[in-house]
């Protein structure tokens, strides 16, 4: 016995098969590793013949069949994006052949364990994270028969901050980071807790805002201090008919749950038949906003609780009065063509210790500011 001849075919091998050996090994070797032009997951049949030094060969041995399965290469380009209490992990399928991906997570490099399996996309949104906590992630690719690749490089993701971003042009509706914004203001509100800020990128948003905690909603103006950003960030109420206020509490509650109230900064509100905000038991801050054609139908255009502030804002062609609770301030605003024929006065400052100063009233019919009582109302305009 001189050597063994190795035969391979993609069909079953019989005694009559006319095959050329793919390789041969010495008679002292009793195993063989085939790595010659194999196609992953293709079934191959193998058989062996023994040969002597006179070039004579035996019959085929019994055949065996196998399907080679080299695991896929690991995912590459792993990255992350962070929004309040959310981390988005992104990667690239290096082969384009993965059926799914497994996500691994831990608070240290030595504590990473499998976290989620069967992910069918090339990203994963993790909403179970703690603010200010570091997390390590890596990803593995899984092929069509369940073989798992090696790990991608691991990535350290840091969850920090309290700012969500909104951009209606983002068709995929992201997690709220600057690079992956939510595509509606209400969608961002639904993810907020007390103290969070929502920054709305330019666009027209046809939404009613239902809020249940003390948050800030602002345009890019809050970052740029560029007043042109105010006019570019529009909340339009023209198609909203089932609510009496453009901004109000969720679930038909009569007040915003949290006693701190909300802040609106650098936004343009327009074309709504009803109040902008009418929650007299909770304060509101309206700063550097534009209100156009908000018609409250003989009700208050703004009704806010104690310690409310309306400042540096412009009211154009609106109707209804402003009524705020004690210790509130209305300053540096411009009221143009405000219709208060139903209410009798634009600002009701009776018995509220209201400070009203440095405002401009232009073509406002009837009374601009109504005062009564003796509780130190302060009005200079």
RAMO-V482623 format. One record per residue. N is the residue number from 1. RES is the residue in three letters. SS is DSSP state (H for helix, E for strand, - for the rest). PHI is phi in whole degrees, 0 to 359 (* if undefined). D_LAST is the distance of its C-alpha to the last C-alpha in Angstrom with 1 decimal. Layout:
n->(N	N)
res->(RES	RES)
ss->(SS	SS)
phi->(PHI	PHI)
d_last->(D_LAST	D_LAST)
This chain:
n->(1	2	3	4	5	6	7	8	9	10	11	12	13	14	15	16	17	18	19	20	21	22	23	24	25	26	27	28	29	30	31	32	33	34	35	36	37	38	39	40	41	42	43	44	45	46	47	48	49	50	51	52	53	54	55	56	57	58	59	60	61	62	63	64	65	66	67	68	69	70	71	72	73	74	75	76	77	78	79	80	81	82	83	84	85	86	87	88	89	90	91	92	93	94	95	96	97	98	99	100	101	102	103	104	105	106	107	108	109	110	111	112	113	114	115	116	117	118	119	120	121	122	123	124	125	126	127	128	129	130	131	132	133	134	135	136	137	138	139	140	141	142	143	144	145	146	147	148	149	150	151	152	153	154	155	156	157	158	159	160	161	162	163	164	165	166	167	168	169	170	171	172	173	174	175	176	177	178	179	180	181	182	183	184	185	186	187	188	189	190	191	192	193	194	195	196	197	198	199	200	201	202	203	204	205	206	207	208	209	210	211	212	213	214	215	216	217	218	219	220	221	222	223	224	225	226	227	228	229	230	231	232	233	234	235	236	237	238	239	240	241	242	243	244	245	246	247	248	249	250	251	252	253	254	255	256	257	258	259	260	261	262	263	264	265	266	267	268	269	270	271	272	273	274	275	276	277	278	279	280	281	282	283	284	285	286	287	288	289	290	291	292	293	294	295	296	297	298	299	300	301	302	303	304	305	306	307	308	309	310	311	312	313	314	315	316	317	318	319	320	321	322	323	324	325	326	327	328	329	330	331	332	333	334	335	336	337	338	339	340	341	342	343	344	345	346	347	348	349	350	351	352	353	354	355	356	357	358	359	360	361	362	363	364	365	366	367	368	369	370	371	372	373	374	375	376	377	378	379	380	381)
res->(UNK	UNK	UNK	UNK	UNK	UNK	UNK	UNK	UNK	UNK	UNK	UNK	UNK	UNK	UNK	UNK	UNK	UNK	UNK	UNK	UNK	UNK	UNK	UNK	UNK	UNK	UNK	UNK	UNK	UNK	UNK	UNK	UNK	UNK	UNK	UNK	UNK	UNK	UNK	UNK	UNK	UNK	UNK	UNK	UNK	UNK	UNK	UNK	UNK	UNK	UNK	UNK	UNK	UNK	UNK	UNK	UNK	UNK	UNK	UNK	UNK	UNK	UNK	UNK	UNK	UNK	UNK	UNK	UNK	UNK	UNK	UNK	UNK	UNK	UNK	UNK	UNK	UNK	UNK	UNK	UNK	UNK	UNK	UNK	UNK	UNK	UNK	UNK	UNK	UNK	UNK	UNK	UNK	UNK	UNK	UNK	UNK	UNK	UNK	UNK	UNK	UNK	UNK	UNK	UNK	UNK	UNK	UNK	UNK	UNK	UNK	UNK	UNK	UNK	UNK	UNK	UNK	UNK	UNK	UNK	UNK	UNK	UNK	UNK	UNK	UNK	UNK	UNK	UNK	UNK	UNK	UNK	UNK	UNK	UNK	UNK	UNK	UNK	UNK	UNK	UNK	UNK	UNK	UNK	UNK	UNK	UNK	UNK	UNK	UNK	UNK	UNK	UNK	UNK	UNK	UNK	UNK	UNK	UNK	UNK	UNK	UNK	UNK	UNK	UNK	UNK	UNK	UNK	UNK	UNK	UNK	UNK	UNK	UNK	UNK	UNK	UNK	UNK	UNK	UNK	UNK	UNK	UNK	UNK	UNK	UNK	UNK	UNK	UNK	UNK	UNK	UNK	UNK	UNK	UNK	UNK	UNK	UNK	UNK	UNK	UNK	UNK	UNK	UNK	UNK	UNK	UNK	UNK	UNK	UNK	UNK	UNK	UNK	UNK	UNK	UNK	UNK	UNK	UNK	UNK	UNK	UNK	UNK	UNK	UNK	UNK	UNK	UNK	UNK	UNK	UNK	UNK	UNK	UNK	UNK	UNK	UNK	UNK	UNK	UNK	UNK	UNK	UNK	UNK	UNK	UNK	UNK	UNK	UNK	UNK	UNK	UNK	UNK	UNK	UNK	UNK	UNK	UNK	UNK	UNK	UNK	UNK	UNK	UNK	UNK	UNK	UNK	UNK	UNK	UNK	UNK	UNK	UNK	UNK	UNK	UNK	UNK	UNK	UNK	UNK	UNK	UNK	UNK	UNK	UNK	UNK	UNK	UNK	UNK	UNK	UNK	UNK	UNK	UNK	UNK	UNK	UNK	UNK	UNK	UNK	UNK	UNK	UNK	UNK	UNK	UNK	UNK	UNK	UNK	UNK	UNK	UNK	UNK	UNK	UNK	UNK	UNK	UNK	UNK	UNK	UNK	UNK	UNK	UNK	UNK	UNK	UNK	UNK	UNK	UNK	UNK	UNK	UNK	UNK	UNK	UNK	UNK	UNK	UNK	UNK	UNK	UNK	UNK	UNK	UNK	UNK	UNK	UNK	UNK	UNK	UNK	UNK	UNK	UNK	UNK	UNK	UNK	UNK	UNK	UNK	UNK	UNK	UNK	UNK	UNK	UNK	UNK	UNK	UNK	UNK	UNK	UNK	UNK	UNK	UNK	UNK	UNK	UNK	UNK	UNK	UNK)
ss->(-	-	E	E	E	E	E	E	E	-	-	-	-	-	-	-	-	-	-	-	-	-	E	E	E	E	-	-	-	-	-	-	-	-	-	-	-	-	-	-	-	-	E	E	E	E	E	E	E	E	E	-	-	-	-	-	E	-	-	-	-	-	-	E	E	E	E	-	-	-	-	-	-	-	-	E	E	E	E	E	E	E	E	-	-	E	E	E	E	E	E	E	-	-	-	-	-	-	-	E	E	E	E	E	E	E	-	-	H	H	H	-	E	E	E	E	E	E	E	-	-	-	E	E	E	E	-	-	-	-	-	-	-	E	E	E	E	E	E	E	E	E	-	-	-	-	-	E	-	-	-	-	-	-	E	E	E	E	-	-	-	-	E	E	E	E	-	-	-	-	-	-	-	-	-	-	-	-	-	-	-	E	-	-	H	H	H	H	H	-	-	-	-	-	-	-	E	E	E	E	-	-	E	E	E	-	-	-	E	E	E	-	-	-	-	E	E	E	E	-	H	H	H	H	-	-	-	H	H	H	H	H	E	E	E	E	-	-	-	-	-	-	-	-	E	E	E	E	E	H	H	H	-	-	-	-	-	-	-	-	-	E	E	E	E	-	-	E	E	E	E	E	E	-	E	E	E	E	E	-	-	-	-	E	E	E	E	-	-	E	E	E	E	E	E	E	E	E	E	E	E	E	E	E	-	-	-	-	E	E	E	-	-	E	E	E	-	-	E	E	E	E	E	E	-	-	-	-	E	E	E	-	-	E	E	E	-	-	E	-	-	-	-	-	E	E	E	E	-	-	-	-	-	-	E	E	E	-	-	E	E	E	-	-	-	-	E	E	E	E	-	-	-	-	-	-	-	E	E	E	-)
phi->(*	256	201	246	256	258	241	220	209	267	235	299	263	244	298	268	296	256	238	259	298	274	188	216	224	297	295	274	257	241	211	207	249	262	227	264	52	278	253	305	68	273	279	240	251	235	211	229	238	267	229	255	282	256	64	270	236	281	288	296	288	299	259	233	232	217	239	295	217	283	304	295	292	292	300	234	55	288	221	216	230	231	229	307	60	213	228	250	259	234	205	236	285	292	251	74	241	289	273	197	223	250	254	241	214	194	272	212	296	269	239	282	227	298	244	219	233	73	286	263	250	261	206	215	264	256	255	254	222	251	300	80	258	273	229	254	227	214	229	237	269	237	272	291	250	95	289	254	284	294	284	291	297	272	229	267	248	247	258	212	89	219	246	258	247	234	211	294	281	278	290	270	54	275	271	107	281	298	273	221	287	289	260	214	294	297	301	289	304	295	258	273	229	309	95	284	237	247	254	260	280	307	153	254	247	268	216	261	261	252	236	231	205	280	226	248	240	216	272	300	309	297	260	269	59	264	295	294	291	294	291	271	244	245	250	254	255	296	261	259	236	262	229	270	224	286	232	193	284	282	56	61	291	273	204	290	305	279	283	287	92	237	236	239	228	67	241	249	248	208	54	226	266	154	281	286	208	217	222	291	269	227	285	219	244	240	228	54	250	242	242	237	55	263	247	268	56	73	255	286	288	222	231	233	278	300	66	281	222	237	216	53	243	238	249	238	53	256	221	105	261	256	227	239	284	297	61	264	225	234	214	58	252	238	248	249	52	275	264	236	299	282	265	93	211	280	242	265	252	283	53	228	51	273	257	232	206	57	258	241	246	233	57	267	283	64	265	287	229	254	241	203	84	221	247	66	296	235	231	222	223)
d_last->(113.5	111.6	108.0	105.7	104.2	100.6	99.9	96.5	95.6	92.8	95.4	98.0	100.9	104.4	107.8	108.0	104.6	105.0	102.6	102.4	101.5	98.1	99.5	102.3	102.7	105.6	107.7	106.6	102.9	102.0	98.3	96.3	92.6	91.7	88.7	89.9	87.5	86.4	83.7	81.6	82.4	85.4	88.5	91.5	95.1	97.3	101.0	103.5	107.0	109.3	111.2	114.3	115.5	117.4	114.2	115.0	112.2	112.1	110.6	106.9	105.8	103.7	100.3	96.9	93.4	90.1	86.5	85.0	81.4	79.8	76.3	73.4	71.7	68.6	65.1	63.5	60.1	58.6	54.8	51.9	48.2	46.0	43.0	42.0	45.1	46.9	49.4	50.8	54.3	55.5	58.9	61.4	64.7	67.1	69.9	68.1	70.6	69.0	68.9	66.3	64.9	64.8	61.9	62.6	60.0	60.0	58.0	60.6	63.1	65.9	64.4	63.8	65.2	65.2	61.9	61.9	64.7	65.2	62.0	62.4	59.5	59.0	56.0	55.3	52.0	52.3	49.8	51.6	50.3	48.6	45.6	46.7	50.4	52.7	55.0	58.0	59.1	62.0	63.3	66.8	68.0	70.4	72.9	74.3	76.9	74.7	75.6	72.8	72.1	71.5	68.1	65.4	64.0	61.7	58.0	55.7	52.4	49.5	46.9	43.6	39.9	37.5	36.2	37.4	37.1	36.9	38.2	39.3	41.8	43.9	46.5	48.3	45.4	45.6	45.0	41.4	42.1	40.7	44.0	44.7	41.4	41.1	40.7	38.3	35.1	36.7	39.8	38.0	36.2	39.6	40.8	37.9	37.7	35.0	33.3	34.4	32.3	32.9	32.2	32.4	33.9	32.9	34.1	33.3	33.9	34.7	34.3	33.0	32.2	34.0	33.2	34.9	33.7	30.8	30.6	28.3	28.5	27.3	28.2	29.9	26.4	26.7	29.7	29.0	25.3	25.9	23.2	26.0	27.4	24.6	25.6	29.3	29.1	28.8	29.3	30.4	30.9	32.7	36.0	35.0	35.9	37.1	33.8	30.8	28.5	28.6	28.4	30.2	33.0	36.6	39.5	37.5	36.4	33.5	31.6	31.6	34.4	32.9	30.4	28.4	26.9	26.4	24.3	23.6	22.9	23.0	24.3	24.1	24.6	25.8	27.9	28.2	28.7	27.3	24.7	23.8	24.2	25.0	26.4	24.6	27.0	26.2	23.1	21.9	20.1	18.8	18.1	18.2	19.5	19.7	20.1	22.0	23.6	23.4	24.2	24.5	26.5	24.7	24.2	21.3	20.5	19.7	21.1	21.2	22.6	21.5	20.0	18.7	16.2	14.5	13.3	13.5	14.8	15.1	15.9	18.2	20.1	19.9	20.3	19.8	17.1	15.8	17.4	17.6	19.7	19.3	17.8	15.9	12.8	10.4	8.8	8.9	10.0	10.7	11.8	14.5	16.8	16.3	18.9	18.5	21.3	23.3	20.6	18.8	15.3	13.6	12.4	14.8	13.7	16.8	18.9	17.7	16.2	13.3	10.6	7.3	5.0	4.8	5.3	6.8	8.6	11.9	14.8	13.9	16.5	16.3	13.4	10.2	9.9	13.1	13.7	17.3	19.5	19.4	18.9	16.1	13.0	10.1	6.6	3.8	0.0)
